[in-house]
Amino acid sequence: MATRTPLIAGNWKLHKDCAESVAFAHELKSAIGADTDVDVMVAPTFTALYPVCEALKGSPIAVAAQDMFWESKGAWTGEISAEMIRSCGCTHVIIGHSERRQYFGETDETVNAKLKSALEAGLVPVVCIGETDEERKQGKTFEVLDTQVKMGLKGLSAEELASVVLAYEPVWAIGTGNTATPDMVQEVHAFLRKSVADSLQKELANAMRILYGGSVKSGNIAELMALEDVDGALVGGASLDTESFSGIVRYKR
Ligand code: PEP
């Protein structure tokens, strides 16, 4: 049985300017301290990546971008490459968040292109997948997730897949206060691990970290983390203040 170190990741979305992000990073650094029993990651806005990486030097908190482009350079006004993200000091990147899929035309194909570019640059990708409310009501949850996994992770070598983190985020649970029930979460996570095992490799599937995201808070994290196939959380709203995010990080204590 593979040991999977839990990852607690905070997605700051379109919140906090540079000064606010740096001040918050300093607060988190002292609240979380030098020793954590889980991996911790925060994803500020692009403009705050470099100063937040500088502020978090010497702390176990890793920094991620919330998105990236798949090309490394060229005439792509407004885009940011994996190498640029890496050069800020980031080690991780979120790819395919449902808000990117819903509002900015992200598809499984663009997720796959971004994923390959992130891996080439040495970033750990946190790949988000999840069904909408309508898809769940129509009984299409597993079909949708299976496609997102197979298309999103297509063409990666075993070595590349080994650093991929999956985040299951049911769209209907994001920012709504409606957390999926523990039974729903475990059912989907076990399905995802099996889907990776069947289509890719059993060993990899056992080692792959699968995070849950969708209205996670300090009050429900312990229950979610007790589930066999949950290896961490991707947290939006509750990652925006020190007390609630450090409470989630310290769920074991
Ligand atoms: C998210 O944006 O990835 C998320 C899970 O948000 P929230 O925790 O606010 O539901």
Boltz pocket constraint, residues with backbone or C-beta under 6 A from the ligand:
constraints:
  - pocket:
      binder: B
      contacts: [[A, 11], [A, 169], [A, 173], [A, 174], [A, 175], [A, 176], [A, 177], [A, 213], [A, 214], [A, 215], [A, 216], [A, 234], [A, 235], [A, 236], [A, 237], [A, 238]]
      max_distance: 6.0
